[in-house]
């Protein structure tokens, strides 16, 4: 059990960093967030492998995958995270736009 957790963390680090390298753009994430990205990406890769190839039905749909599946899952999770943050306005600076409007209104008077 302990060996599985250690291996999951090692694969999580590798998959998280490779996913961040392969997807272009800036991602302000720390080490722990990168590890979580890789570990969750591993389970997403395992689920996709289960759905697509129907291998190991005895282990169930929630299972960790290998390095390649982990990288694919981490890339998908990273793209979904970016889309979520972009949709909810975390990528844009709203303060600059509001400050610009206020300064223009004040300069008229």
The 8 nearest C-alpha neighbors of each residue, nearest first, counted from 0:
[[1, 3, 2, 4, 5, 6, 7, 8],
 [2, 0, 4, 3, 5, 6, 7, 8],
 [1, 3, 5, 0, 4, 6, 7, 8],
 [4, 2, 6, 0, 1, 5, 7, 8],
 [5, 3, 7, 1, 6, 2, 8, 0],
 [4, 6, 2, 8, 7, 3, 1, 9],
 [7, 5, 9, 3, 8, 4, 2, 10],
 [6, 8, 4, 10, 5, 9, 11, 3],
 [7, 9, 11, 5, 6, 10, 12, 4],
 [10, 8, 6, 12, 11, 7, 5, 13],
 [9, 11, 13, 7, 8, 12, 14, 6],
 [37, 12, 10, 38, 8, 34, 14, 9],
 [13, 11, 34, 9, 15, 10, 14, 37],
 [12, 14, 10, 16, 11, 15, 17, 9],
 [15, 13, 70, 37, 17, 11, 16, 12],
 [16, 14, 37, 33, 18, 12, 36, 13],
 [15, 17, 19, 18, 13, 14, 20, 12],
 [16, 18, 20, 14, 19, 15, 13, 21],
 [19, 17, 74, 21, 15, 20, 16, 70],
 [18, 20, 16, 17, 22, 21, 15, 26],
 [19, 21, 17, 18, 22, 16, 23, 15],
 [20, 22, 18, 19, 17, 23, 74, 16],
 [23, 21, 19, 20, 18, 24, 74, 78],
 [24, 22, 21, 20, 25, 19, 26, 18],
 [25, 23, 26, 22, 19, 20, 21, 27],
 [24, 26, 27, 23, 19, 22, 28, 20],
 [27, 25, 28, 24, 19, 81, 23, 77],
 [26, 28, 25, 29, 32, 24, 33, 30],
 [29, 27, 26, 32, 33, 30, 31, 25],
 [28, 30, 32, 31, 33, 27, 34, 26],
 [29, 31, 33, 32, 34, 28, 12, 35],
 [32, 30, 34, 33, 29, 35, 28, 36],
 [33, 31, 35, 29, 34, 30, 28, 36],
 [32, 34, 36, 15, 30, 31, 35, 29],
 [33, 35, 12, 11, 31, 37, 36, 32],
 [36, 34, 32, 38, 37, 33, 39, 31],
 [35, 37, 33, 34, 39, 15, 38, 40],
 [11, 36, 38, 15, 40, 14, 34, 35],
 [39, 37, 11, 41, 35, 40, 36, 34],
 [38, 40, 42, 41, 36, 37, 35, 43],
 [41, 39, 73, 72, 37, 43, 69, 38],
 [69, 42, 40, 38, 44, 63, 39, 64],
 [41, 43, 63, 45, 39, 44, 40, 62],
 [44, 42, 40, 72, 46, 45, 41, 47],
 [43, 45, 68, 72, 41, 47, 69, 42],
 [46, 44, 64, 42, 63, 48, 62, 43],
 [45, 47, 49, 43, 60, 48, 44, 61],
 [48, 46, 50, 44, 49, 45, 51, 43],
 [49, 47, 45, 51, 46, 50, 52, 44],
 [48, 50, 53, 46, 47, 52, 54, 51],
 [51, 49, 47, 48, 53, 52, 46, 60],
 [52, 50, 48, 49, 47, 53, 54, 46],
 [51, 53, 54, 48, 49, 50, 47, 55],
 [54, 52, 49, 50, 51, 56, 55, 48],
 [55, 53, 52, 49, 56, 48, 50, 51],
 [54, 56, 57, 58, 53, 59, 49, 60],
 [57, 55, 59, 58, 54, 53, 60, 49],
 [58, 56, 55, 59, 54, 60, 53, 62],
 [59, 57, 56, 55, 60, 62, 61, 54],
 [60, 58, 56, 57, 61, 62, 55, 49],
 [59, 61, 46, 49, 62, 58, 45, 56],
 [62, 60, 59, 46, 42, 45, 63, 58],
 [63, 61, 45, 42, 60, 64, 46, 59],
 [62, 64, 42, 45, 41, 65, 61, 44],
 [65, 63, 45, 41, 68, 44, 69, 42],
 [66, 64, 68, 67, 69, 63, 41, 45],
 [65, 67, 69, 68, 70, 10, 14, 64],
 [68, 66, 70, 69, 65, 71, 64, 14],
 [69, 67, 44, 71, 65, 70, 64, 66],
 [41, 68, 70, 66, 72, 40, 44, 67],
 [69, 71, 14, 73, 67, 72, 68, 18],
 [72, 70, 68, 74, 73, 69, 44, 75],
 [71, 73, 40, 44, 43, 69, 75, 70],
 [72, 74, 40, 76, 70, 75, 37, 71],
 [75, 73, 77, 18, 71, 76, 72, 70],
 [74, 76, 72, 78, 73, 77, 79, 71],
 [75, 77, 73, 79, 74, 78, 80, 72],
 [76, 78, 80, 74, 79, 75, 73, 81],
 [79, 77, 81, 75, 80, 76, 74, 82],
 [78, 80, 76, 82, 77, 81, 83, 75],
 [81, 79, 77, 83, 78, 82, 76, 84],
 [82, 80, 78, 84, 83, 79, 85, 77],
 [81, 83, 79, 85, 80, 84, 86, 78],
 [84, 82, 80, 86, 81, 85, 79, 87],
 [85, 83, 81, 89, 87, 86, 82, 80],
 [86, 84, 82, 88, 90, 83, 87, 89],
 [87, 85, 83, 84, 88, 82, 89, 81],
 [86, 88, 84, 85, 89, 83, 90, 82],
 [87, 89, 85, 90, 86, 91, 84, 92],
 [88, 90, 84, 91, 85, 87, 92, 86],
 [91, 89, 85, 88, 84, 92, 87, 86],
 [92, 90, 88, 89, 93, 85, 94, 95],
 [91, 93, 94, 95, 90, 96, 89, 88],
 [94, 92, 96, 95, 91, 97, 88, 98],
 [93, 95, 97, 92, 96, 98, 99, 91],
 [96, 94, 98, 93, 97, 92, 99, 100],
 [95, 97, 99, 93, 98, 94, 100, 92],
 [98, 96, 100, 94, 99, 95, 101, 93],
 [97, 99, 95, 101, 100, 96, 94, 102],
 [98, 100, 96, 102, 97, 101, 95, 103],
 [101, 99, 97, 103, 98, 102, 104, 96],
 [102, 100, 98, 104, 103, 99, 105, 97],
 [101, 103, 105, 99, 104, 100, 98, 106],
 [102, 104, 106, 100, 101, 105, 99, 107],
 [105, 103, 101, 102, 106, 107, 100, 108],
 [106, 104, 102, 107, 103, 108, 101, 100],
 [105, 107, 103, 104, 108, 102, 101, 100],
 [108, 106, 105, 104, 103, 102, 101, 100],
 [107, 106, 105, 104, 103, 102, 101, 100]]
